[in-house]
Amino acid sequence: MTDKKTPPPGSKSGAFDKKPLPDKIGSSLRQLYDDVLSEDVPDDFLNLLKKADEVSK
């Protein structure tokens, strides 16, 4: 007996198939990029950049 709620593999009726794959990948990457941009820069990294600036002067 098959489960009628779950489409068979390769079926076009699955939720994944509602949006073309390149569009789905693009929107996922944009969301990930936006999340990364909104994160604070770690203090250790800021200190490292400050030291690098001091050395280059």
Legacy VTK file of the C-alpha trace (Angstrom):
# vtk DataFile Version 3.0
C-alpha trace
ASCII
DATASET POLYDATA
POINTS 57 float
0.000 0.000 0.000
1.363 3.428 -0.913
0.996 6.636 1.047
-1.134 9.012 -1.042
0.159 12.102 0.828
3.767 11.623 -0.270
4.426 11.959 -4.011
6.610 9.275 -5.563
10.247 10.075 -6.315
10.582 12.077 -9.507
7.014 13.330 -9.263
6.305 16.918 -10.337
3.753 17.366 -7.531
6.300 17.655 -4.690
6.807 20.992 -2.887
10.425 21.085 -4.078
9.286 21.213 -7.700
7.093 24.305 -7.322
10.062 26.636 -7.864
12.803 26.055 -10.452
16.015 24.817 -8.879
18.214 27.805 -9.915
15.665 30.198 -8.367
15.523 28.140 -5.179
19.333 28.055 -4.933
19.575 31.784 -5.628
17.040 32.754 -2.974
18.669 30.438 -0.436
22.110 31.936 -1.118
20.728 35.489 -0.834
19.135 34.631 2.521
22.383 33.101 3.773
24.393 36.121 2.581
21.961 38.539 4.271
22.239 36.563 7.521
26.046 36.698 7.405
26.033 40.450 6.723
23.860 41.090 9.764
26.234 39.277 12.145
28.667 41.244 14.302
32.380 41.013 13.554
34.126 39.009 16.328
36.371 41.063 18.639
39.344 38.768 17.952
39.095 39.506 14.242
38.793 43.262 14.834
41.918 43.130 17.060
43.782 41.229 14.359
42.833 43.850 11.757
43.930 46.629 14.109
47.331 44.959 14.587
47.720 44.540 10.824
46.980 48.242 10.294
49.571 49.199 12.908
52.252 47.035 11.283
51.604 48.474 7.812
52.065 52.093 8.994
LINES 1 58
57 0 1 2 3 4 5 6 7 8 9 10 11 12 13 14 15 16 17 18 19 20 21 22 23 24 25 26 27 28 29 30 31 32 33 34 35 36 37 38 39 40 41 42 43 44 45 46 47 48 49 50 51 52 53 54 55 56
